[in-house]
Amino acid sequence: MFRTSAALARRFFARPAAIRTNGNGGKSGSRSRRLLVLGLLGMASAPAATAPGQATGAPPNVLILLADDLGYGDVGFNGGKTIATPQLDRLAASGKVLDDFRACPMCSPTRAGLMTGRWPLRFGMMRAVVPPWSEYGLPASEHTLPELLASAGYGQRGIFGKWHLGHSRLDQLPPARGFTRFIGHYNGAIDYFTHQREGELDWHHDQEPSRQEGYTTDLLGSAAAAFIREAPEGMPWLLYVPFNAPHSPFQAKPEDLKKYGNLTGIRRTYAAMVDSMDQAIGKILAAVEARPDAANTLVLFFSDNGGVSKAGSSNGPYRGEKLTVYEGGTRVCAAIRWPAGGIDGGGHFGGRIGYIDVLPTVLAAAGATPPADLDGIDFLPALRGKASLPERPWFSYMHQSDRAHASVHSGEWKLVAHGNFFAENPRRKPAMELYHLADDADETTDVAASHPKIVARLAKRLREFGTWQKPGVGSYDEGRAGFKAPKDWRIEK
């Protein structure tokens, strides 16, 4: 197995002198049997042989850090100056900044694509988030990242944070989807101090409600660091840390608020929440860097969507925000580091990649065979400068109120559509906007009228994309009337 000395690890991760600022399918019984087989395979597997994405013969530890509603311009490595993010800046300075990393404009779809490597539209999870009263969740027919890594020898697979991919049945919860350890919450927008959603406790250790006290960001950072410290050497591990910060409700600790006395209102609280998350990430990275296999740990950080303007967040130079398909809603702050895999030393990568690419990239690094039906790609060869990214359309979609919104990127062009764009001959014609991102990355000038052929070509791609859609999550308020949360959000069926 790969080893590196503590001195070598310190060299890799030393703080730089200066940092650049700029309907579910399947049955629960069949799922349990499949997970048992995957777990047994993982226990029996030897380290995978070197695969095209690997630089060593040992599969890396994998750490995925996910922020919730963090603005593109609210981190130092993207030019933010208001909020202190020294740990994230250090990660970026010792790895690579991903300048054009894509997410969905809202959180559940991003998490669904991250876990599966597929457009969430294909299994009913791209239209909207999973609200507390929804009975829909990530279908059992979809293979998840932890399930696939189990068969590649990853015996420890933890999730600490927000799940938000279904919570109405036991077979939708993290322990049934390939994770061996879970601390966190099922729903979004829980109280940071009481851990409640809809008046009930939503904080769990595995499947049991937990009355653990503390600020959620601190608890997640400590739990993740402990997982890393306790993970045995000689066996790679997966750790997924989906923070609920800095998503609403806007709640911060007094000691963090004191740092931002120059700010007011929600912006001050938001800044303190981001700062707290950065501190927690520092604890997690310190635990990684204390291990002898630190350099063979692949660390990926990104936000699940753009920031929210009413929270005072900044999406840098980009138009729009969360719940829009403009750049500010879908181009998110991101950085990656894997010294043993050749991803280190600072710098930027400008290729268009995103959330559906996480699973195939991690599987390639692990030497694992990916499923045949993935939409995402392994971007490691391009990141290392060994290959070009393939030409492919990049889609975004959401349904807000009674109107759908979507976009498709193709090369330097981006089409934005509002309305019934999936129909070939809709009764009401959708509004179409065209932007030449190479010259207009902030989407200020709609040039659709000047390029009707490009509009027609990209509109056809959107209609094709729409044919993949499957029923699933409905409108946000569907099922809300008369809903009462289960006691302590305990799921027993």
C-alpha positions, 0 to 999 in steps of 0.5 A: 500500500502507498505510504508517505512520511509525516514530513512529506505530508507537511511539505505537500500541505504547508500553508503558503506564504501568500494566497491568490485572491481573486416512486422509487423502484425496487424492494427494500429486501432486494436492496438489503441483499444487494448492499450485503453483496457489495459490502462483502465484495468490499471486504474481500477486495484487494487494492485495485490495480492502477487505472487510467485515472490513477497515479499510484497503484493504491486507491485514494481516500476520498473526501467530498466537502459540499457547501449549501448555498455558498456564493461563488464570490464569497471565498478568498480563492475566487476574489472574496475579501469580506469573509475569511476562508483561509482553510478553503483558500489553502486547499485551493492553493495546494490543489487546483481551482475549478473555475467552471464547475457546475451544479444544479440551481438547487440542492436535492438535484445536485446531491442526486447527480453527485451520488449517481453520475447521472442527470437527475431528470432521468429518475425524477429528481431534477424538478425541485428539492425534496421537501419534508412532506414528500414521499419520493426519494432517490430510487433504489434502482440507482447505484450510488457512489458509496455502493460502487466504492464498497466493491472497490475495497472502501470498507469505511464510507461515512456521511456527516451532514444533510442528506436531502434525498428522501426520508419517508422510508428506511430504504431511502436513508443513508445506511440503506444507500451504501454508507456505513456511518451517518451523522446528520439530518434528513431535511434541509433548513434545520435549526442550527442549535435545536436541530429541528425541522417542522417542530421535530428533532431531525438529528440522527446517528445512523438511523436513531434520533440523537439529542446531541447538543451543539451548533451543527457546523461544529458537530459535523466538523468534529464527527468528520475529523474523528472518522478520519482519525479512526479510519484504519490504515491500509484500507481506503475510505470515503467521507462525504460532508454535506454541510447545511451551512450557510443555508437558512435559517441564518443563525451564527455563534456569538464568537463568529458574529464578533468578527464581522462587526463591520457588516449588518443584518443577514450579511453579517450572520451569513459571513459568520456562518461561512467562517464557521464552516471554514473552521470546520473544514480546517479541522477536517483537513488537519485530520487528513494531513496528520495521516501517513496516507495524507498525500493519497487523499483526494479532496473535492470541495464545491457548493451545491448551487449559487448563493442567495442575494437576499442573504447578502451572498455574492456570486462574483461577476455572474448574473443570477443566483440560486433558483435561476439557470443563469451562471450565478445559480449554476457556476459554483466555487470549487477546488480539488487536491490529490497530491499523489494523483498529480493534482497539487501545486495551485493553479486553475482549471477552466474546463466545464465540468460538474456534479454529475462528473464526481462519481465517474472521476472518483471511480476512475481514481479508485480503479473501479469499473463505472456503470455503463449508463453514466452521463458524467465523465472522468475529468482527471485526464483533462485536469492533468493536461493529458487530454481534452474534455469531450464536446458535450451539452451541459443542461440545467433545469428547474421548475419554480411556481408554475413555470419551468426554466432550463439552459443548455451550454454548447461550446461558447454558447448558452441558451436559456429558456423559460416556459414549455421548452420541452414541447416541439410545438407548444401552445405558448411559445417559450421565451428563449435567450442566447448568450455568447459566454466567451465574450459575455460570461455575465450574460448581459446581452441576449443575442438570440435575434441575431443567431436564429440557427443557433437558437433552433439547434440548442432548443432541439437539444433541450427538447431531446433532454426533456424526453429523458424526464421521469415522474418523481418529485412534484412541486414544493407544496405538493403534499404539504396540507395537513402534513405532520412530521414524525416524532423525532423524524424517526422512520420505522417502515 
